[in-house]
Amino acid sequence: CSRPAPARRARETEEKMAAPMRERSLASEPGAAPYGNFPNYSRFHPPEGRVSLLPGGLLQSLFPAASRPLLGLDVGCNSGELSVALYRHLLGLQEGEGSLDQPAAGKDLNLLCCDIDPVLIERAQQCSPFPASISFASLDIMDSSAREPFLSSYLGRFGHSTFDIIFCMSVTMWIHLNHGDSGLLEFLSFLSSLCKYLLIEPQPWKCYRAAARRLRKLGRNDFDHFRSLAINGDMAERITQILTKDCAMELVCCFGSTSWDRSLLLFKSNSSNHEGRESSEQEQ
């Protein structure tokens, strides 16, 4: 898979704006992946396991009168397989449909995908079937000095201040393990402030224990915060409580659980900023 020169230059420009990262992958051993940056993630959690739970026509039902293109953000996109699968599903595109010379898809949705691992991002860029409407960039979403100017610049290109929808698929555990309870709270608050809808897939607590075991088996140090996390137990319920009680969001729907026992939860912002934008778009 390859990308034409103009699209490649555009992606390189975006990368320069993102957070600087080490050149080599952060997960040299597949079992380590301290940030969830597994090099072959889609092989053991295939994208179909998530997208099959989402109803067709979801974007149209959520945004019946909003101006297009809609803007989406995929946080922790790994090497992009799930990002592309979500994009196809949301736009009703069949596998194999869409090519480098088909710009029409981008009229409905532009998707920005970021991950902390630059090696995975490079792979995603090289293999993207929609380089005109799906952008990939290496970015540490917890580095506010990097994320804020980068995301603001992307949104500004479309005249937006927030995203229409954010995807956060099996990312919360890694934020939690590496940044503690306060980091998880800050992460969820940031996401909720940046979108109208948030589709989130929290990892259950058993995955925390499994991640810690993998590190110990490899002779690595345990996660700094694992043994001191006060936010624990039923993580889907705990994250729902945080988003609804502290982040001015409401739970719209649970689309069910994947075969690996992870719930897909859709939240909507109650912020007046998002409501005001939708009203202005309907008047235009």
C-alpha positions as CSV (number, residue, x, y, z in Angstrom):
1,C,0.0,0.0,0.0
2,S,1.3,3.4,-0.9
3,R,0.3,7.0,-0.7
4,P,0.7,9.7,-3.5
5,A,3.3,12.5,-3.0
6,P,0.8,15.3,-2.2
7,A,-1.0,13.3,0.5
8,R,2.3,12.2,1.9
9,R,3.5,15.8,2.2
10,A,0.3,16.8,3.9
11,R,0.7,14.0,6.5
12,E,4.3,14.9,7.1
13,T,3.3,18.5,7.8
14,E,0.7,17.3,10.4
15,E,3.3,15.1,12.0
16,K,5.7,18.0,12.5
17,M,2.9,19.8,14.5
18,A,2.3,16.8,16.7
19,A,4.3,15.8,19.8
20,P,7.9,14.7,19.1
21,M,8.4,11.0,19.7
22,R,11.3,8.5,19.8
23,E,12.0,7.1,16.3
24,R,11.8,3.5,17.3
25,S,8.6,1.8,18.5
26,L,7.8,2.1,22.1
27,A,6.9,-1.6,22.2
28,S,9.8,-3.6,21.0
29,E,8.4,-6.7,22.7
30,P,4.8,-7.5,21.8
31,G,4.0,-8.6,25.4
32,A,5.3,-5.4,26.9
33,A,3.4,-2.5,25.1
34,P,3.2,-0.3,28.2
35,Y,0.9,2.1,26.4
36,G,-1.2,-0.5,24.7
37,N,0.8,0.0,21.5
38,F,0.7,-3.7,20.5
39,P,2.2,-4.1,17.0
40,N,-0.4,-6.7,15.8
41,Y,-3.4,-5.6,17.9
42,S,-6.0,-6.1,15.2
43,R,-5.1,-9.8,14.9
44,F,-6.4,-10.7,18.4
45,H,-9.1,-8.0,18.6
46,P,-10.4,-7.7,15.0
47,P,-12.2,-4.5,14.0
48,E,-15.4,-6.5,13.0
49,G,-15.9,-7.3,16.7
50,R,-16.7,-3.7,17.4
51,V,-18.2,-2.3,14.1
52,S,-20.7,-5.1,13.9
53,L,-22.3,-3.8,17.2
54,L,-22.9,-0.4,15.7
55,P,-26.1,0.3,13.8
56,G,-26.1,1.3,10.2
57,G,-26.9,5.0,9.6
58,L,-25.5,6.0,13.0
59,L,-24.0,9.3,11.9
60,Q,-27.2,10.3,10.1
61,S,-29.3,9.6,13.2
62,L,-26.9,11.5,15.5
63,F,-26.4,14.5,13.1
64,P,-29.6,14.7,10.9
65,A,-29.2,18.4,10.2
66,A,-25.5,19.2,10.9
67,S,-23.4,20.6,8.1
68,R,-20.9,18.3,6.5
69,P,-18.2,17.2,6.6
70,L,-18.4,15.9,10.2
71,L,-15.2,15.8,12.2
72,G,-14.1,12.7,14.1
73,L,-11.1,12.0,16.4
74,D,-9.9,8.5,17.1
75,V,-7.7,8.5,20.2
76,G,-5.2,5.6,20.4
77,C,-5.7,4.3,16.9
78,N,-2.8,1.9,16.9
79,S,-2.0,1.0,13.2
80,G,-5.3,2.2,11.9
81,E,-7.2,-1.0,11.1
82,L,-10.1,-0.2,13.4
83,S,-10.1,3.5,12.4
84,V,-10.6,2.5,8.7
85,A,-13.2,-0.1,9.6
86,L,-15.2,2.4,11.7
87,Y,-14.9,4.9,8.8
88,R,-16.2,2.4,6.3
89,H,-19.0,1.3,8.6
90,L,-20.2,4.8,9.5
91,L,-20.3,5.8,5.8
92,G,-21.8,2.6,4.6
93,L,-18.8,1.7,2.4
94,Q,-18.2,-2.0,1.7
95,E,-14.7,-3.6,2.0
96,G,-12.7,-2.6,-1.1
97,E,-14.9,0.4,-1.8
98,G,-13.0,3.7,-1.7
99,S,-9.8,4.5,-3.3
100,L,-7.2,7.3,-3.7
101,D,-9.2,8.9,-6.4
102,Q,-12.5,8.8,-4.5
103,P,-12.8,12.1,-2.5
104,A,-16.5,11.9,-2.1
105,A,-16.3,10.1,1.3
106,G,-14.5,13.0,2.9
107,K,-17.5,15.2,2.1
108,D,-19.4,13.4,4.9
109,L,-16.6,12.7,7.5
110,N,-13.0,13.7,8.1
111,L,-11.3,11.5,10.7
112,L,-8.1,12.4,12.6
113,C,-6.4,9.4,14.2
114,C,-3.6,9.7,16.7
115,D,-1.4,7.3,18.7
116,I,1.6,7.6,21.0
117,D,3.6,5.2,18.8
118,P,5.2,6.7,15.7
119,V,6.0,3.3,14.2
120,L,2.4,2.3,14.3
121,I,1.3,5.6,12.8
122,E,3.8,5.3,10.0
123,R,2.3,1.9,9.1
124,A,-1.2,3.3,9.3
125,Q,-0.3,6.2,6.9
126,Q,1.3,3.8,4.4
127,C,-1.8,1.6,4.3
128,S,-4.7,4.0,4.5
129,P,-7.2,3.6,1.7
130,F,-8.6,7.1,2.4
131,P,-5.6,9.5,2.7
132,A,-7.7,12.5,1.7
133,S,-10.1,12.1,4.6
134,I,-8.4,10.0,7.3
135,S,-5.3,11.7,8.8
136,F,-2.9,9.8,11.1
137,A,-0.5,11.6,13.5
138,S,1.8,10.5,16.4
139,L,0.6,12.4,19.5
140,D,0.8,11.9,23.2
141,I,-2.8,12.8,24.1
142,M,-1.8,13.4,27.7
143,D,0.8,16.0,26.8
144,S,-1.3,19.2,26.9
145,S,1.5,21.3,25.5
146,A,1.5,19.2,22.3
147,R,-2.2,18.2,21.9
148,E,-3.8,21.5,22.3
149,P,-2.1,23.4,19.5
150,F,-2.2,20.4,17.3
151,L,-5.9,19.6,17.7
152,S,-6.8,23.3,17.6
153,S,-4.9,23.7,14.3
154,Y,-6.7,20.7,12.8
155,L,-10.1,21.9,13.9
156,G,-9.4,25.4,12.7
157,R,-8.9,24.2,9.2
158,F,-12.6,23.4,9.1
159,G,-13.8,26.3,11.2
160,H,-14.6,24.1,14.2
161,S,-13.7,24.4,17.8
162,T,-14.7,20.8,18.7
163,F,-15.1,17.4,17.1
164,D,-18.6,16.0,16.3
165,I,-17.6,12.6,17.6
166,I,-14.6,11.1,19.4
167,F,-13.7,7.4,19.4
168,C,-11.8,6.0,22.4
169,M,-11.5,2.3,21.9
170,S,-9.7,0.3,24.6
171,V,-7.6,3.2,25.6
172,T,-8.8,4.2,29.1
173,M,-6.9,1.4,30.9
174,W,-3.6,2.5,29.5
175,I,-4.2,6.1,30.5
176,H,-5.2,4.9,33.9
177,L,-2.2,2.6,34.5
178,N,0.3,5.2,33.3
179,H,-1.2,8.4,34.7
180,G,-3.2,7.2,37.7
181,D,-6.7,8.1,38.9
182,S,-6.1,11.8,38.4
183,G,-4.8,11.1,34.8
184,L,-8.0,9.2,34.0
185,L,-10.2,11.9,35.3
186,E,-8.3,14.6,33.4
187,F,-8.4,12.5,30.2
188,L,-12.2,11.9,30.4
189,S,-12.8,15.6,31.2
190,F,-10.6,16.6,28.2
191,L,-12.4,14.3,25.8
192,S,-15.9,15.4,27.0
193,S,-15.0,19.0,26.5
194,L,-13.9,18.4,22.9
195,C,-16.9,16.6,21.3
196,K,-20.6,16.4,21.1
197,Y,-20.6,12.6,21.1
198,L,-18.1,10.2,22.6
199,L,-18.0,6.5,21.7
200,I,-15.9,4.7,24.4
201,E,-14.9,1.1,25.0
202,P,-13.4,0.8,28.5
203,Q,-11.3,-2.2,29.4
204,P,-12.7,-4.3,32.4
205,W,-10.6,-4.6,35.5
206,K,-9.5,-8.1,34.7
207,C,-7.5,-6.5,31.8
208,Y,-5.6,-4.3,34.2
209,R,-4.5,-7.4,36.1
210,A,-3.5,-9.2,32.9
211,A,-1.5,-6.2,31.7
212,A,0.4,-6.0,35.0
213,R,1.1,-9.8,34.9
214,R,2.5,-9.5,31.3
215,L,5.0,-6.8,32.5
216,R,6.1,-8.9,35.5
217,K,6.6,-12.0,33.3
218,L,8.9,-10.0,31.1
219,G,10.9,-8.8,34.1
220,R,9.7,-5.2,33.7
221,N,8.8,-2.9,36.5
222,D,5.1,-2.8,37.4
223,F,2.9,0.1,36.3
224,D,3.6,2.9,38.7
225,H,-0.1,3.4,39.7
226,F,-1.6,-0.1,39.4
227,R,-1.6,-0.9,43.1
228,S,-2.8,2.5,44.2
229,L,-5.8,3.0,41.9
230,A,-8.9,3.9,43.9
231,I,-11.0,3.9,40.7
232,N,-11.4,0.2,40.1
233,G,-13.9,-2.7,39.9
234,D,-16.6,-2.3,37.2
235,M,-14.8,0.1,35.0
236,A,-17.6,0.6,32.5
237,E,-19.8,1.7,35.4
238,R,-17.1,3.8,37.0
239,I,-16.4,5.6,33.7
240,T,-20.1,6.1,33.1
241,Q,-20.4,7.7,36.5
242,I,-17.4,10.0,35.9
243,L,-18.7,11.1,32.5
244,T,-22.3,11.7,33.6
245,K,-21.6,13.3,37.1
246,D,-18.4,15.2,36.4
247,C,-18.2,15.8,32.7
248,A,-21.7,17.0,31.7
249,M,-22.4,14.1,29.5
250,E,-25.4,11.7,29.3
251,L,-25.3,8.0,28.4
252,V,-27.2,7.6,25.1
253,C,-26.8,3.9,24.4
254,C,-24.9,0.8,25.2
255,F,-24.4,-1.0,21.9
256,G,-23.6,-4.3,23.7
257,S,-20.4,-6.1,24.4
258,T,-17.7,-7.6,22.2
259,S,-16.8,-11.2,22.4
260,W,-13.9,-10.2,24.6
261,D,-16.3,-8.6,27.2
262,R,-15.9,-4.9,26.5
263,S,-18.9,-2.6,26.3
264,L,-19.4,0.0,23.6
265,L,-20.9,3.1,25.3
266,L,-22.1,6.2,23.5
267,F,-22.3,9.5,25.4
268,K,-23.6,12.9,24.4
269,S,-22.4,16.2,25.7
270,N,-24.9,18.4,27.6
271,S,-22.6,21.5,27.1
272,S,-24.3,24.6,25.7
273,N,-21.3,25.1,23.4
274,H,-22.2,22.0,21.3
275,E,-25.9,22.7,21.4
276,G,-25.3,26.3,20.2
277,R,-23.2,25.1,17.3
278,E,-25.9,22.6,16.2
279,S,-28.6,25.3,16.3
280,S,-26.6,27.7,14.2
281,E,-25.9,25.0,11.6
282,Q,-29.6,24.2,11.4
283,E,-30.4,27.9,10.8
284,Q,-27.9,28.1,7.9
